[in-house]
């Protein structure tokens, strides 16, 4: 029987005027973007945490601390590629991932296919193994007030 493991990741970033909004590896035209040390891609950060957690390898902050100038403004897909390589070195392959963005605006439904492709490419897996969903909070909480954006991710990995 193959050894399978499951991990969960969560990330949140504040939104501020005049910053670039990047979600799922895709730049999105919007008046606000994520406040962050890196590019602030909450979806990729949550996914990295889910993958690392599944392998019991810590979290994104352990591997890519926001105190390290090397990660200032970094494209989070680079981090996802590094996490994927780390899993491979530890003998794990990614089975599938399921992610959810939590934000009021902008509507990202038209970009979900592009996000799935970007994430799949960074992880070296098929697009059919990547799920991206989005939901609002019905104008409740920080996401509903458009003060921030959050993401959840679940990942299944298998020992090779």
C-alpha positions in Angstrom: 0.0 0.0 0.0 1.3 3.4 -1.0 2.0 5.8 1.9 -0.1 8.9 1.4 -0.1 12.1 3.5 -2.4 15.1 3.7 -1.5 18.7 4.6 -3.5 21.9 5.1 -2.3 25.5 4.5 -3.7 28.9 5.3 -2.5 32.4 4.5 -3.8 35.9 4.8 -2.5 39.3 3.7 -3.8 42.8 4.1 -4.7 44.7 1.0 -3.5 48.3 0.3 -4.0 50.8 -2.5 -1.4 50.9 -5.3 0.2 47.5 -4.9 0.1 44.6 -7.4 -2.4 41.9 -6.7 -1.0 38.5 -7.6 -3.0 35.4 -6.9 -2.3 31.8 -8.0 0.7 33.1 -10.0 -1.4 35.5 -12.0 -1.3 39.3 -11.9 -4.8 40.7 -11.5 -5.8 44.3 -12.4 -7.2 45.8 -9.2 -6.8 49.0 -7.2 -5.4 47.1 -4.2 -2.7 44.5 -3.8 -1.3 42.4 -1.0 1.0 43.9 1.6 3.9 41.4 1.9 7.7 40.9 1.9 7.4 38.6 -1.2 4.8 39.2 -4.0 2.1 38.4 -1.4 0.5 35.6 -3.4 -1.7 34.1 -0.6 -2.8 31.2 -2.7 0.7 30.0 -3.4 1.7 30.6 0.2 -1.2 28.5 1.5 -0.3 25.8 -1.0 3.4 25.8 0.0 2.3 25.3 3.6 -0.1 22.5 2.7 2.7 20.7 0.9 5.3 21.2 3.6 2.8 20.2 6.3 1.9 17.0 4.5 5.6 16.0 4.6 6.1 17.3 8.1 8.8 19.8 6.9 7.6 22.9 8.7 6.1 25.9 7.0 6.9 28.5 4.5 8.3 30.9 7.1 10.8 28.3 8.2 12.1 27.8 4.6 11.7 31.3 3.3 11.7 33.8 6.2 10.4 37.3 5.6 13.4 38.6 7.4 15.7 37.4 4.6 16.3 40.0 1.9 16.8 37.3 -0.7 13.0 36.8 -0.6 12.1 40.5 -0.9 9.5 40.8 -3.8 10.2 37.2 -4.9 7.7 35.5 -7.3 6.0 33.0 -5.1 5.9 30.5 -7.9 9.7 30.3 -7.4 9.0 29.3 -3.8 6.5 26.7 -4.9 9.1 25.2 -7.3 11.5 25.0 -4.4 9.0 23.3 -2.1 8.2 20.8 -4.9 11.9 20.0 -5.3 12.3 19.6 -1.5 9.4 17.1 -1.4 11.1 15.2 -4.2 14.4 15.1 -2.3 12.4 13.7 0.7 10.9 11.0 -1.5 7.4 12.5 -2.0 5.3 13.1 -5.1 2.3 15.4 -5.3 -0.9 13.6 -5.9 -3.4 16.5 -6.0 -4.1 19.9 -4.5 -7.3 21.8 -3.7 -7.3 25.5 -3.0 -9.8 28.2 -2.1 -9.4 32.0 -2.3 -11.4 34.1 0.1 -12.0 37.6 -1.2 -14.9 40.0 -1.9 -13.4 41.6 -5.0 -12.1 41.3 -7.6 -14.0 38.4 -9.1 -11.4 35.9 -10.2 -13.6 33.2 -11.8 -12.4 34.1 -15.4 -8.7 33.6 -14.2 -9.1 30.3 -12.5 -8.0 28.3 -15.5 -4.8 30.4 -15.8 -4.1 30.0 -12.1 -4.5 26.2 -12.3 -2.0 26.2 -15.3 0.5 28.3 -13.4 0.3 26.2 -10.3 0.5 22.9 -12.1 3.5 24.1 -14.1 5.3 25.2 -11.0 4.7 21.8 -9.3 5.3 19.7 -12.5 1.9 18.0 -12.2 -1.2 17.9 -14.5 -3.8 20.7 -14.5 -6.4 18.1 -13.6 -4.6 17.6 -10.3 -5.0 21.3 -9.3 -8.2 22.7 -8.1 -8.7 26.5 -7.5 -11.9 27.9 -6.2 -13.0 31.3 -4.9 -15.6 32.5 -2.5 -16.7 35.7 -0.9 -17.6 36.2 2.8 -20.9 37.9 1.9 -19.3 41.2 2.9 -18.5 39.9 6.4 -15.1 40.2 8.1 -11.8 41.6 6.8 -12.3 39.9 3.4 -15.8 41.2 3.1 -14.7 44.7 3.9 -11.9 44.3 1.3 -9.2 44.8 3.9 -7.5 41.6 3.1 -7.5 38.3 1.2 -7.1 34.8 2.5 -6.5 31.3 1.0 -6.8 27.7 2.1 -5.1 24.8 0.5 -5.1 21.0 1.0 -2.5 18.8 -0.6 -2.2 15.0 -0.9 1.3 13.7 -1.4 2.6 10.1 -1.8 5.8 8.4 -0.9 7.7 7.4 -4.0 
